[in-house]
Amino acid sequence: MLRGLFLQPFDGGSHRAFLEGLRRHTRLDWTVLALPPGEWRKRMRRGAEELAARLEVVPGSFDFLVATDMLDLADFLALTRRRLGGVPAMVYFHENQVTYPRLRGTKFNSWFGQINYASALAADAAVFNSAFHRDDLLGAFRQLEREPNNWLTAAGIDAIAAKSAVLPLGLDFSHVDGPEERDGGPPVLLWNHRWEFDKAPELFERALRRLADEGLAFRVIIAGEPGDNPSPAMWRLREALGERVLHFGYAEGRAEYGRLLRRADIAVSTTRHEFFGIGMAEAMAAGCIPCAPRRYAYPELVPAQWHGLLWEDEAGLMARLRELLTGPLPPREPFRAAARRFAWTEAGPRWQAALESLAAGRFPGGPGGP
């Protein structure tokens, strides 16, 4: 059995869920070096040194290693060169620090972007959770390369592009399987994202308050994690909508969260970015109809024949919501099927094959690769 080393400098949230699923759904002997969730800047700055020190007490050799994007892989490989030598290395991008939205008024901190660039350059394979994410980061690298005093090269970007691939997150949908919870009343709108600036909750608030003022019948479930800096928009919306709010706050446990998804009809996203869209995939798997921006990773999640549900701007969001609230809803099954493409039963074999290829040196752009 192939032995893999997994490096996780931020072992929390979706990162932890992915790692747990990967271990369950691949036939590989995994050794995991991980740091608990904490202040992400500290993890990116110090994670390589801390995990390199932990490796010193781990016996044996490895056939390959996988690092997530919050690790400075170039530093880690330098610190462990005598131990790891030429072990094939993959960096997996859950997100990146170049195109991740920044708070208004804050400046781009190139340090963390440089870590992502150096990690991709040092790895044998740079793998992304969506095609949008891959193209988004490579495009940002190319734009930065054209600017004065940049810290990357055209040749380096081309090298990263040549060894780039897409492998979606595997998702566990067991919590959305269960009895139907929809009661046939007014449609239920769902928010199941963080309440922070990058998800644009203020736009969601404006849209629902306008729909209520227009007299449209609907109810709402406000779930998702508030996060470290939650917007007051959600509390304002709860006060404005009153009895229309069926649930408010973070769901207590996966079973309760799944029940909320099975009760909702329309899943709304107003985000300023989305590299994959776990929340929307979960909602679709539960039978929700998506109403999301016509950009980011959403065109990959939503079936092409239903891209008319996606919108370009605030006026488009309002138009789509009015249509969904006043007319018959589309059939739910196409969205269930589209989301379940990302179930671990589908993703696991793809990851197994990719990691076997990595161990054999058949990575994208490699000497034995396609």
C-alpha positions in Angstrom: 0.0 0.0 0.0 1.3 3.4 -0.9 2.2 5.7 2.0 1.3 9.3 1.8 2.2 12.3 4.0 -0.6 14.9 4.4 0.4 18.4 5.6 -2.5 20.4 7.1 -1.4 23.7 8.8 -5.0 24.7 9.5 -7.0 21.6 10.5 -10.5 23.0 10.9 -13.8 23.5 9.1 -13.9 22.4 5.5 -10.2 21.6 5.5 -10.6 19.0 8.2 -13.8 17.6 6.6 -11.9 17.1 3.3 -9.0 15.4 5.0 -11.3 13.0 6.9 -13.1 12.1 3.7 -9.9 11.6 1.8 -8.6 9.2 4.5 -11.9 7.2 4.5 -12.3 7.0 0.7 -8.8 6.2 -0.5 -6.9 3.0 -0.1 -3.7 4.6 1.1 -1.6 4.5 4.3 -1.8 8.1 5.5 0.5 9.9 7.9 -1.0 13.3 8.9 0.9 16.3 10.3 -1.6 19.0 11.3 -1.9 22.1 13.3 -5.1 23.1 15.1 -7.2 25.9 13.6 -6.1 29.3 14.7 -5.1 32.7 13.3 -4.5 31.9 9.6 -1.7 34.4 9.1 0.3 32.7 11.8 -0.4 29.3 10.3 0.9 30.4 6.9 4.0 32.1 8.4 5.1 29.4 10.8 3.4 26.2 9.6 6.3 24.9 7.5 8.8 25.2 10.3 6.4 23.6 12.9 5.4 20.7 10.7 9.0 20.1 9.6 10.0 19.7 13.3 7.1 17.2 13.8 8.3 15.2 10.9 11.6 14.5 12.6 10.0 12.0 15.0 7.9 10.2 12.3 9.7 7.0 11.1 9.8 5.6 7.6 9.6 6.8 4.1 6.8 8.2 1.9 5.7 7.6 -1.7 4.2 11.1 -2.0 3.0 14.1 0.0 0.0 16.4 -0.2 0.0 19.9 1.3 -2.9 22.3 1.5 -2.5 25.9 0.3 -2.0 27.4 3.7 1.4 25.7 3.9 4.6 27.3 2.6 5.6 24.2 0.7 8.8 25.6 -0.6 10.0 26.3 2.9 8.9 22.9 4.2 10.7 21.0 1.4 13.9 23.1 2.0 13.7 22.2 5.8 13.2 18.5 5.1 15.4 18.0 2.0 17.7 15.4 3.7 14.7 13.4 4.8 12.2 13.7 1.9 14.6 14.1 -1.0 12.6 13.8 -4.2 9.3 12.6 -2.8 6.6 13.7 -5.3 4.6 16.6 -3.8 1.2 18.0 -4.5 -0.3 21.3 -3.3 -4.1 21.4 -3.1 -5.7 24.8 -3.3 -8.9 25.1 -1.2 -8.5 28.9 -1.6 -5.7 31.3 -2.3 -4.5 34.6 -0.9 -4.2 36.4 -4.2 -7.8 36.6 -5.3 -9.6 36.1 -1.9 -11.7 39.2 -1.3 -10.2 41.8 1.1 -12.0 44.0 3.5 -12.7 47.4 2.1 -9.9 49.8 2.9 -7.3 47.0 3.4 -4.3 46.5 1.2 -3.1 43.4 -0.6 -0.5 41.7 1.5 1.9 40.2 -1.0 3.6 37.9 1.5 0.7 35.4 1.5 0.4 35.5 -2.3 4.1 34.8 -2.6 3.6 31.8 -0.4 0.9 30.4 -2.7 3.1 31.1 -5.8 6.2 29.5 -4.3 4.3 26.5 -3.1 2.8 25.9 -6.6 6.3 26.4 -8.1 7.9 23.9 -5.7 5.2 21.3 -6.1 5.2 18.6 -8.8 1.4 19.1 -9.1 -0.7 22.1 -8.3 -4.3 20.9 -7.9 -7.4 23.1 -7.6 -10.9 22.4 -6.3 -12.5 23.9 -9.4 -11.6 25.0 -12.9 -12.7 28.5 -12.0 -10.2 28.5 -9.1 -7.3 27.4 -11.3 -8.0 29.9 -14.0 -8.7 32.7 -11.5 -5.3 32.3 -9.7 -3.3 31.8 -12.9 -4.9 34.9 -14.4 -4.1 36.9 -11.3 -0.5 35.7 -11.4 -0.2 36.8 -15.0 -1.7 40.2 -14.2 0.8 40.7 -11.3 3.7 39.7 -13.5 3.0 42.6 -15.8 3.2 45.1 -12.9 6.4 46.8 -11.9 8.4 45.4 -9.0 6.5 42.1 -9.1 7.8 38.9 -7.4 7.0 36.3 -10.0 8.1 35.4 -13.6 6.3 34.5 -16.8 8.3 31.3 -17.0 7.3 30.4 -13.4 3.6 31.0 -14.1 3.8 28.9 -17.3 5.5 26.1 -15.3 2.6 26.2 -12.7 0.0 26.2 -15.5 1.6 23.1 -17.1 1.4 21.1 -13.8 -2.1 22.3 -12.8 -5.1 20.0 -12.6 -8.6 20.1 -11.1 -9.9 17.6 -8.5 -13.1 18.6 -6.8 -13.7 18.3 -3.1 -15.4 15.1 -2.0 -18.5 15.8 0.0 -20.4 13.8 2.5 -24.1 14.2 1.9 -25.4 11.8 4.6 -26.8 14.6 6.6 -29.1 15.8 3.8 -30.6 12.4 3.3 -33.8 12.0 5.3 -37.6 12.6 5.3 -39.1 15.5 3.3 -39.5 18.6 5.4 -41.2 20.9 3.0 -44.8 21.7 4.0 -46.3 23.2 0.9 -46.6 26.7 2.3 -45.0 29.9 0.9 -41.5 29.2 -0.6 -38.6 29.1 1.9 -35.4 31.0 1.0 -32.2 29.7 2.5 -29.0 31.4 3.6 -26.4 28.8 4.6 -23.1 30.8 4.3 -20.9 32.7 6.7 -22.3 36.1 7.8 -19.1 38.0 6.8 -18.2 40.6 4.3 -17.0 38.3 1.5 -20.4 36.6 1.4 -22.1 40.0 1.0 -25.0 39.5 3.5 -26.0 43.2 3.1 -27.1 42.4 -0.5 -29.2 39.5 0.8 -30.7 41.7 3.4 -31.6 44.4 0.8 -33.1 41.9 -1.6 -35.4 40.2 1.0 -36.6 43.5 2.5 -37.6 44.7 -0.9 -39.4 41.5 -1.7 -41.3 41.8 1.6 -42.1 45.4 0.9 -43.5 44.3 -2.5 -45.9 41.9 -0.7 -44.4 38.7 -2.0 -45.1 35.6 0.1 -42.0 33.8 1.3 -40.3 32.5 4.5 -36.6 32.4 5.3 -34.0 30.2 7.0 -30.9 32.1 8.1 -28.3 29.5 9.0 -24.5 29.4 8.3 -21.7 30.3 10.7 -21.6 33.9 11.8 -17.8 33.9 11.7 -15.3 36.2 13.4 -16.7 39.4 12.0 -20.4 38.9 11.3 -22.4 41.6 9.5 -25.2 43.2 11.5 -27.3 42.7 8.3 -28.6 39.4 9.6 -29.9 40.8 12.9 -31.6 43.6 11.0 -33.2 41.2 8.6 -34.5 39.0 11.5 -36.1 42.1 13.0 -37.6 43.3 9.7 -39.1 39.9 8.7 -40.4 38.8 12.0 -42.5 35.6 11.7 -41.2 35.0 8.2 -38.0 33.8 9.8 -38.3 30.0 10.5 -34.8 29.6 11.8 -32.0 32.0 12.8 -28.5 31.1 13.7 -25.9 28.4 13.4 -27.5 24.9 13.2 -26.7 22.7 16.2 -25.2 19.6 14.6 -25.2 18.1 11.1 -28.6 16.4 11.5 -30.3 19.7 12.3 -28.5 21.4 9.5 -29.7 18.7 7.1 -33.3 19.1 8.3 -33.1 22.8 7.5 -31.8 22.2 4.0 -34.6 19.7 3.4 -37.1 22.3 4.5 -35.9 25.1 2.2 -36.9 25.6 -1.5 -34.4 28.2 -2.8 -30.8 28.5 -1.8 -29.5 32.1 -2.3 -25.9 33.2 -2.5 -24.8 36.8 -2.9 -21.1 36.1 -2.4 -18.2 38.1 -3.7 -16.2 35.0 -4.4 -16.6 31.2 -4.4 -13.8 28.8 -5.2 -16.0 25.7 -4.9 -19.4 26.3 -3.1 -19.8 23.6 -0.5 -22.9 25.3 1.0 -24.6 25.5 -2.3 -23.7 21.9 -3.3 -25.2 20.7 0.0 -28.4 22.7 -0.5 -28.7 21.4 -4.1 -28.2 17.8 -2.9 -31.1 18.4 -0.5 -33.3 19.5 -3.4 -33.0 23.3 -3.2 -33.1 25.5 -6.3 -30.0 27.6 -6.6 -30.1 31.4 -7.1 -26.5 32.6 -7.3 -24.1 34.8 -9.3 -23.3 33.9 -12.9 -19.6 33.7 -12.1 -17.1 32.1 -9.7 -17.5 28.3 -9.4 -21.3 28.4 -9.7 -21.5 27.7 -13.5 -19.6 24.5 -12.7 -22.1 23.5 -9.9 -25.3 24.4 -11.7 -26.4 22.3 -14.7 -25.8 24.2 -18.0 -29.5 24.1 -19.0 -30.4 25.9 -15.7 -27.8 28.7 -16.0 -30.8 31.1 -16.4 -31.2 30.9 -12.6 -27.8 32.6 -12.2 -27.7 36.4 -12.2 -25.2 39.2 -13.1 -26.1 42.1 -10.8 -28.5 43.2 -8.0 -31.3 43.8 -10.5 -30.8 40.3 -11.9 -30.9 38.9 -8.4 -34.2 40.6 -7.7 -35.7 39.4 -11.0 -34.7 35.8 -10.4 -36.1 35.8 -6.9 -39.4 37.3 -8.1 -39.7 34.7 -10.8 -39.0 31.9 -8.3 -41.4 33.2 -5.7 -44.3 33.8 -8.1 -44.0 31.0 -10.6 -43.7 27.2 -10.4 -40.3 26.1 -9.2 -38.0 24.1 -11.5 -37.8 20.3 -10.9 -35.5 19.5 -8.0 -33.9 16.3 -9.3 -31.5 17.9 -11.8 -29.9 19.9 -9.0 -29.7 16.9 -6.7 -28.0 14.9 -9.4 -25.6 17.8 -10.2 -24.5 18.2 -6.6 -24.1 14.5 -6.0 -21.4 14.4 -8.7 -19.2 15.6 -5.9 -20.1 12.9 -3.4 -17.1 11.0 -2.0 -18.4 7.9 -3.8 -17.6 9.7 -7.0 -14.6 11.8 -5.9 -12.8 9.1 -3.9 -11.8 6.9 -6.9 -10.6 10.1 -8.8 -8.3 11.0 -5.8 -7.1 7.5 -5.5 -6.1 7.4 -9.2 -4.5 10.9 -9.1 -2.4 10.0 -6.0 -1.2 6.7 -7.5 -0.2 8.7 -10.6 1.6 11.3 -8.4 3.5 8.5 -6.6 4.6 7.1 -10.0 5.7 10.4 -11.3 2.8 10.8 -13.8 1.7 14.2 -12.6 0.5 17.0 -15.0 3.5 18.3 -16.9 5.8 15.7 -15.3 8.2 13.4 -17.2 5.7 10.6 -17.2 2.5 12.7 -17.2 0.0 13.3 -19.9 
